[in-house]
Structure formats: structure tokens, C-alpha cells
Amino acid sequence: MSDTPTGAMRVLLIDDDDGLRTALADSFEIAGIEVEPFADARAALAQLGADFPGVVVSDIRMPRMDGHALAEAVAARDPELPVILMTGHGDIATAVAALRKGAWDFIAKPFAADHLIASVRRALDVRRLVLENRRLRIAAAEAETHYPLIGETPVMVRLRETIRQLADVDVDVLIEGETGTGKELVALLLHRWSHRRTRQFVAVDCAALPDAIADEALFGNRTHAGRIADADRGTLFLDEIDSMSPALQGKLLRVVEERELPQPGAAPRVVNLRVVAAAKTDLAAAASEGRFRADLLYRLETVRLRIPPLRERRADVPLLFAYFLGEAAERFGRERPMIDAAVEARLVSDDWAGNVRELRNFAARVVLGIDGGAAHASDQLPLSERVDRFEAAAIRATLERVRGDVGAAAAELQLPRRSLYDRMQRHGIEPATFRPTARQPE
């Protein structure tokens, strides 16, 4: 018998015999295994969301839905979720049929409780490994498709520090930012850096959910648990929550306030989740105009994070672009292109209305040679030198705009004055050359 602790793993126990179900539940609890007993297979099946952290133990002969049908339904949802079947009418043929239909183990009644518990422990160990491998695969995929929260401007340094401080505190967070600023990335970092990181990060694009299916997609129905239930013990990210209908806002308020999920024809289900919501519009203004529920806003904005657009942190543009350029070159199997004056000029002058997303797309087009006039060359500059060139161009363009006023340039670049002076000295930039008096001899 394995002594591996089950941790948060649990057993869904289904048996219509009240006495046996109670006795088995007691045995599991004595063994230190969390158990959820059900008298009906359909009710238990409704609790099985994606990546259920545990195993299923079920009797075979039951009314409405028997153990064979349950095992098939579980296998259709997740073929790697172990199902252990029990029966008092077992024989070799029944056992073989059950295993062929996806059962993980077969136990004939009467049996010693230790025999069942040993089988369950082995199944839990297997399930734990399956879920951990899935988590690692998801994390690797996310690392490939999500860029880091890059930036050296004070506002970005503070944002990263704030995310770190908030990550392990179970408070709901409201993220505000324009399209393309990286709201989902901030939500993902809140999840990755928290104690919930081994659980699911469930992202829901509220704007992409048609009203006709939004209710069931979020809250579930008699056969489907729904996205909110999927986020139990993890993080629920509601993107563009400002597009959610008033009716759904009302149902969501119950979840946010009580951490209870309405169940069709049954008592509410308690859910343990963190809610991170994002909006690209001013929710306070929307609430004052009656377009968003004020009581829901008050619940969501326990902590409010604002992601600045790129035009408010121009000094980060060269650093971001250099990162995206390398990313695109690797993705397309191309060499890093030599950046010409046209690309540099756009980097320091464009408002980047699409923010980080637009900058990333621009870098991809430059690598592909279809934008910016960039040419490919084998004698590539080192990354540090390219970043220096971008930074110098940004400082020169800003000094040009503010007519050599170092204080105004530092404010626009969101850099301490001392830091700006250090960078100008490193690049050999003299602010006096940008002042009108220096250019126009008397």
C-alpha cells in the first residue's frame, strides 16, 4: 500500500446503498482521503469539471445510470481519469467488460475496505502525475505564447512589484487597460505567482460569448459544470467584463459575493476561486450611466490595477521591440534583420494605438521583410548594441520634441532625471544641441 499523501486529491464515491456508502465514506476519511459521496451517478457526473483532482469509485448496479454508463461518460470527458467499479454480482466476464470500457480497476463485493483503499491510493498517485504533467505542458505552452511583462520605466517596475505583492493574497482584482496592453498577461502572472498556480487558470472572453450560450457556458447546466466551476480552487479571468449582459452580471454578483454557484434543481455549490476581471472602458463611468451594475463593480474592485498604454512609457518601446524581434526571428526561422533609420524613426515617433500587440505584430513584419524597409544581413549587431541604438534614438527624439528641456524629457520618458543624464552621457548626447539658442546663431 502506498503511503503517498493525497493532499487536495479526492474521491467521488457513488453507491445507491445508503448504508454501504456511509461506511465506505467513513473508511476513506479514516484513511485521510477526502471523499464526496453521491447516491446518484448523474449528480456525481455533474460535479466533474475539467482536470478533476481525484478519482471516481462507483457501484455498477444502480438505477437511472449504472456504473458502466458512468465509466463511459467519464472516459468521454477525460480518458485519463481513473474509475474504480464495485459490484456484488461480479464475475470474470463482467470484470473484463468493465475494464474494456475504460474502468481503471474492478473490485467484487464483498471486499475488505483496505483492498479498496489501496486501489484508490494507486489511482490517486496516477491521477496526480497526469495532472502535474498537464500543468507543466500548459505552463510550457503559455511560456511560448505569452511575452514577459517587459519594461524599465518606473510605472512598469511598480506594476510588477504590485503584482508580486498581490499574487498570494486572495483578493479579487480589476484590471483596466486599453486593447493590446496585456491585461490577460497580468491576470496570468497573478495566477502563476500565487499559491493557486497548480490549479486551473480559466480565461473567459465575455465579449466573444453570444448571449444565447453565455449563461450555460459560465454557470453550467444539468450535464455540464460550466467555466466558473472549472476554476474552482484556481483563478477565473473574465476579460472584457464590461460587455457582459445585465442578467449575467446579476448572476455573477452572487458568485462574487457568496462564492456560491447556482445549481439547477439543487443547493448552490460552494466554489473556492479568485476572480480577476478586465475592462477596456471605465467601469465607474459605465456604472454611473447604468450600463454596468455598481454593486458588482464595488465587489470586483477590491484592488484595481491599471496597465499604461505604450505612449505613456515610450522608453520601454525599444526594449520590447528588441524582444519581439528575436521572438519573431526564431518563430519564422529567419535571421535578425538589421534595423534601418525608418524603423528607428517609427519606434520613437509612433503612438502605438494598438499598444504591445501592435508593436509585436510590427516586429514580425520587419523580420519577414514586409514592413519598415528593414534589410536582412548576416553581420547582425549584438542585442545590447541594438537596444542602445533604440534607446539613444528615443532620447534624441524626445529632446527634439521638448527643445532640449531635460526635466520635460525625463517626465515624458518616465525616468529619474539622474538616470536620464547617465544615459545621455553614455550615448554622447548633449541636450544643449537641441535648444533653439544652440541652433540659431545670433
N, C-alpha and C positions, 0 to 999 in steps of 0.2 A: 504494500500500500504506500502510495506517495504521501509524503508529509508536506508537500508544497502548499503554502498558504493560498487560499483562494482570493484574498484581497477583496476587490469590489465585484468579482465574478459571482454569478448566482445561478440558481436552478429554477426553471419554470416547471412546476410539478402539476400534472393533470391526471385526476382519477375521480370518477363519479361515486366511488365508495367513500362516504364521509369518514368512517372510522379509520380505514387504511390511509386515506390522505392525511388525516391529522397525525397518525402515528409516524408516517414517513417524514412529515414536516418536522416533527419533534426530533427525529433521528438526525436529520440534516442540521438542525440548529445546534444540537448537542455536539455534532462533529465540526461546528464552526463554519458551516456553509450556509450562505444566505439563500432563502427559499421563498418563492411566490406560489402558493397553492391555488389551483383552479379546479372547479368541478366540471367545467365545460371547455372542450378543445377550442371552440370558436372564440370564446372570450380570451383564452390564453394567446391565441394566434394574433388577436388584435393588439397585443402588447409587444409584439416582436417587430421592432423597428430595424433599420439598417445597422449592421455591426452590433447586434445584441451581445452584451458582455456576459455570456453564460452558455448553458446547455438546456435541453428540453428532456424531461423524463415524463413518459405518458403511458397510461394503460392502453391496451389495444381495443378491448370491447367496451365501447361507450355509445350512448345514443347520439343522434344528430351527426356528429363527426367522429369516426373511430380513429385509432392510433395510426393505421396505415394511411388514411387520408391526411391526417395531420402531418405525418412524416413527409409525404409528397408535397404538401403545401409549404412546409418549412424548406425543403430542398429547392423548390422553385424560387423562393426568396433568397436563400443563401445556402448553397450546396455544401459549404464548409461548417455549418452549424450542427454540432452533434445532437442526435436524437436517440435516446435510450428508451426502448419499448418494454413494457411488462405485460404479462398475461397469465391467467390461471388456466388457460386451455392450450398451453404451448406444446408443440411437438417439432420435430426436425423440419418438416415442410413449412410450417408457419415461420420458424426462425429464419430459414433460408429466404423465404419470400420477403420478410421484413427487411433483411439485410440488403437484398437486391433492390428494394425500393428506396434505399438511402439511409436506413437506420444505422446508427453507429455501433449499437450493441443490443443484445436481446437477453432479457432475464425472465425466466419462468418462475411463476409462483407455485408453492411458497418459497421464499428465499430469505436468507439472513440479511439484516439491514447492512451489516458490514460489507457484504458482497456488492450490494447496490452502491454504497458509498465509495467503495474502491473504484468501481467503474466510473462513477461520476467524477472522482478526483482525476482520473486519467483523461477523461473527456475535457475537463476544465483546463488541464495543462495544455492539451492540444489546442483548445479554443484560444487560450491566452497567447500562444505562439502565432496562431493565424492572425489575430487582431494586431499583434505587435508588428508582424511583417506588413500587414496592410498599412498601418500607421507610418512605417518607415517608407513604404513605396509612395504614399501620398505626400509625405514631407519632402521626398526627393523630387517628385513632380512639381510641387509648389516652389521648391528652390530653383527649378529650371524655368518656371514661368512667371515668377514674381521677382521684380528687381528690389534691391535693398533700399531702405529709406535714406537715400544719399543726400548729403548737404552739410556744409560747414558754416553756413550763416547762423547767427545767434538764434533765430526763430526755429531753425531745424534742430539745432542742438538741444534747445529747450523741449521741443516736441518729443524727441527720442527719450530724453530724461523723464518726461512726464509719462510716456507710455510704459517705461520700465517701472516707475513708481506705482502706476495703476494696475499693471498686469495681474498681480497676485492679490488684488483687493476685489472682492466680489461686489462691485457696484456696476450698475448699468451705465453705458456711455453713449452719448450722442456725438456723432462726428459730422462736422459741417465743412463743406469744401466744394469748389467748382468741379465741373466734369473734368476727369483726367488727372486730378491732383493726387489720387492714390488712397481713397477712403477705404477700399477693401483691404489694401495692404496694411493700413493702420489697424483695422479690425483683426486681421490675421496675426499681426505682431502681438496685440493684446492677448490673443489666444495662445500663441506659441510660447510666450514668456510667462504664462500663468500655470497654476497647478492643474488646470483643465487640459493641458496640451496633449495628454494621451487620449482624450475623448474627442468627439467629433466637432469640427468647425463646420456649421451648416450655414451656407450663404444663400439668401433668397433675394432675387431681384424683383422687388414688388412691382416695378413698372412693367416687367415682362409677363406678369401673371394676369391673364384675362379674368374679368370679374366672375365669369361662369365657372371657373375651376379654382379660383384663388382660395375660397373657403375650405374646400376639401384638401387642397394641396398643403395648406398651412395647418389646419386643425384636424384633418383626417376624417374618416367615416367608420362604418362598422367593420370594414375589411382592411383599411389602410390607416396606419398610425398618424401620418402627416409629418411635415418638416419640423414643426415645433417639438413633437415627441422624439424625433430623430436627434435633436440637440440636447436631450436630457443628459445631465452631468457634463455637458460641454458648453459651447458658445453658439448662440443664434445671432447671425448677422442679417439685419433687414436693410438692404440697400434701397435707396430712393423711397423711403417710407412715406415721404410727402405725397406720393402718388397713390397711396392706399385708400380704398373707399371708406366712407364714414362707417358703414356697417362693420367692416373688418377692424377698423380702429376700435370700435366698441368691444368686440370680442377679444382683441389683443390687450385691451386695458385690464381685463380680468386676469389674463396670464401674467402681465407685468406686475399687477398689484398683489395678487394672491399666490402666484406661482402654481396655479391650478389650470389644467387643460380640460375643457368640457368634453364629456364622453357621451355619445348617443345612447340614450336609454340606461345610463349608469351614473354612478357617482363620479365627480370630477377626478381626474388623475393628477397627482402632485408631480410637478416637474422641477428639477434642480438645474437651472441653467442661468447663464449670463446673457443679457440682451445688449447687443451693440447695434445701434441704429444709425443710418447715414442719410443725409438730405443735401441736395444741391441748392435748395432755396432756404430762405429764412423762415423757420418753423414758427417763431414767435409772431412774425407778421402774418403768416398763414392762419395761426390760431386767432389772432385779433380780427381777421377778416372772416372767420367762421369756416375756413377751408380745412382746418385741422383741429382735432379735439385738444382743448387746452389742458384737460386733466391728464391725457396721455402724454402730452409734452412735458408736464411737470414731473411725471414718473420717469420718463426717459432721460431727462437732462440732469440726473444726479451729478454727472460730470460731463462737461461739454468741451470737446476738442475741435479746434479749427485748423485746417490744413491750408497754409497760404498758397496762393497761385504763384506760378513761376515769375511773373512780373514783379512780385514783391520780394523775390530773393534771386535776383539776376546773377549774383556772384556764384550761385550753385549751378548755373547752366553749363559752363564748360566742363565741370566735373561729371555731371550727369551725362552729357553728350559723349565724353570720352568712354564712360562705362558702356553706354548703349552701342557705341561704335564697335567696341570689342565684342559685345554680345552678338551683334548682327553679323560681324565678320565670321565668328565661329559658327553661327547658325546656318549661314549660306555657304560656308566653305570658301570664303574669299579672303584675300589679304586686306589688312587695314589700309584704307586709302590715305593718300597724302591730302591734307586739308588745305584748300586754296583760300584766297582772300575773300571770295564770295561767300563761302561757308562761314568763315570767321565773322564777316560783317553781319550775316543773318543771326548768328548766335548772340551777338551783343546788342542787336537792334530790334529783333522781333519781340512782340508782346506775348507770343506763345499762348494764344487764346485757348488752345486745347490742352495746355499745360504739359505735364510729364508725358502723357500719352502721345501728344503731337510731337514732342521732341524725340521720343523713341522711334516713332514712325519716320521722322526726318532722317535719323541716323541710319535706319535700314535702307532708305532710298539712296543715301550718299554711298553706302557700301556697295549697293547694286549699280552705282554709276548713273542713276536716272534723275538725280536732283543735285543742285548746288555746284555743278561744274567740277566736282572733285575727280581727280585722276588717280588711278591705281599706280603704285610704284613698289619696287622690290626693296628699295632702301628706306624702310619705314623708320620714322622717328620713334624713340622710346616714349612710352606713355607719359612719363613725368615731364618730358620736354613739350609734348603736345598740350598737356594741362597747363604748363607755364605759359605757352603761347596764347591759349584761350583766355587765361586769367589776365595777362597783360593787355590783350585786346579789349576785354571787358572794362578794365580800369581806365584805359585811354578813352574809350567811347563815353564813359560816364564823366570823366573830367572835361571832355569836349562839350558835353551837354550842359554841365554846371559851370562852364567857363573857368575852370581851374580852381574852384572853391573846394578845398579838401574836406571841410566839415560837411558840406552838402553831399559830396561824393560818398563819404563814409556812411551817411544816413541812407542814401539811396541803395548802396551796396550792402547795408545792414552789417557793417564791420566796425569794430572799435577804431577810432582814429589812429591809435598807435599801430594797430595791425595793418591798417592801410598804408601808413608811412613805411613800415617794414617791407611790405610787398612792392611798393613803388621803388624803394631803394634797390631791392633785389632785381627788378626788371629795368632799372636805369631810367625810370620815368620821372621827369621834372614837372611838377604841377604848374610852375611859373610859365612854361611854354604854352599852356592852354588859356592863359589870361589875356584879355584883349590888349592890355598895355604892352605885353611882351611881343605881340604880333604886329602891332601898328606903330612903327617908329614915328616919333614926333617930327 
